[in-house]
Amino acid sequence: MFLKSDHTYLRALEPTDLEFLYALENDTTVWHVGNTLTPYAKFVLEAYLENATADIYTVKQLRLAICNSSHQPVGAIDLFDFDPLHARAGIGIVVTAEHRGNGHAKDALELLLGYCHKTLQLHQVYCSVTASNLASINLFAQAGFKQVGVRKEWLRTLEGWDDVVEMQCLMQQDQTQV
């Protein structure tokens, strides 16, 4: 398998992922990350899955399922705002609550970074993480991302306002392992 570690692999979304994607997209605990305020209908997600295999150069985004060694989807990792001219893209990642802390996010991020560097030949990737999400900030920092700024009071939450930490990873041309 192309994007695989010992415990995790990434694969394209398939029609059989409808129920998983429905649960993931309608998990209100992560809505603030994607600026979502309304539930997704299965009809909308079915249409999305029909086009999910479209070429990244055409749709400027890519979503992959994060799967464990038992072939169970445990999350999703995205490339978005793909810009081939400037060789950059944004990265987003979510792992279901019951599978957090098992190393799947770390593995998935490492696999995707390798794909970005070797296959897409990107110069850089970036992410935006809520300041209160220390686990994600640490995840990206351990993968080589550096903080490049903070957007103050950027997201409204039930508890008030949350800052967003902007992080960036420049990929070196001589980098053998990302």
Secondary structure, DSSP 8 states (H G I E B T S, - for coil): --SB-SSEEEEE--GGGHHHHHHHHT-GGGGGGGT--S---HHHHHHHHHHTTS-HHHHS-EEEEEEETTS-EEEEEEEEEEETTTTEEEEEEEE-GGGTTSSHHHHHHHHHHHHHHHTS--SEEEEEEETT-HHHHHHHHHTT-EEEEEEEEEEEETTEEEEEEEEEEE--TT-S--
